[in-house]
Amino acid sequence: MAKDATALKLDDVASVTPAKRVAFGGGPPTLPPVRPNAPIGSNAWLAMVMFLGAEAMFFAGLMGAFLVFRVGSPVWPPPFQPRLPAGVTGVNTLILLASAVTMRLAFLANRRGERTRLVNLLSWTAILGAAFLLIQGYEWARLLHFGLTVSSSVYGGLFYTLIGFHGAHVLGALAWLIVVWSKARQGKYTRRNAVGLQTCSMYWIFVVALWPVLYGLVYLY
Amino acid sequence: MFSKLFLMWNATAAALLAHAAQAWACAVCLGDASDSAIDGYNASVLFLMSTPYLVVGSIVGGLVFTYRRARKRNEKTEAELIGHLEWNQEESSR
């Protein structure tokens, strides 16, 4: 059975060579019309948008809990509690922001069909993400050494909950990124089929964009 | 039997009322208005109240932006195709 004209995708129309285009008074058959209800994104893309919305609300809940105690406390941080390393974490913030730039560049490289550049940029993103986690881990070890634990005070509990959940998200995103990197090396992403890369990129940029908000709230406010 | 139950019920209610303690009307009605905890709750409530609007607004804004971009791309492709319509004398005289 011939392919239904309305079922043809926009890509099919765009790929028709000029020689096959319609001419008055005969010639090759008329081109199928551009499908008016072509989806603007894949189902996975839409699912990821919804998931990120839920994630944003989850972190908003945690930030709301933080605000109750932060705004409600006349002295913050509470007495006899160590101060957070805002300087080192500021540098770490820049590292994480740089990883979002490399991720975006990797996505654009795939659109242009530059596979080597895609793999390289994904590698840089993973390295920067891993560096962020390592520095965070080192700072956490120091804070634990100085006596800031989950049970030491509300301050410690809120800090480890908020920053810990974000760290877990970065770790999850890094694991996903490694899978995407491996697939990119095998050439499984093409210019037109890169749903895995696109959704991973969205998730990565979400966790990166969330971090400056958390940094400002927990470390600087 | 009914009167016995009725009496027991009344006695229990009277005993509870006799030892009633003061209770807040809700879980977050803390202290007086000058309490700093009230400020904390107010800030949190305002933040959480505004967040859904921000999240849903971002999603809807993103969808509208993507839709408009896709529509513009479609129009461009259509214009490109129409631009190649041409009169073919040789074929039209057949």
Interface residues (C-beta under 8 A of the other chain):
Chain A: L10 V13 A14 P18 R21 V22 A23 F24 G25 G26 G27 L31 V34 A38 I40 G41 V49 M50 G53 A56 M57 A60 G61 M63 G64 A65 L67 V68 F69 R70 V71 G72 S73 P74
Chain B: S36 A37 I38 D39 G40 Y41 N42 A43 S44 V45 F47 L48 T51 P52 V55 V56 S58 I59 G62 L63 T66 Y67 R69 A70 R73 N74 T77 E78 L81 H84 L85 E86 W87 N88 Q89 E91 S92 S93 R94
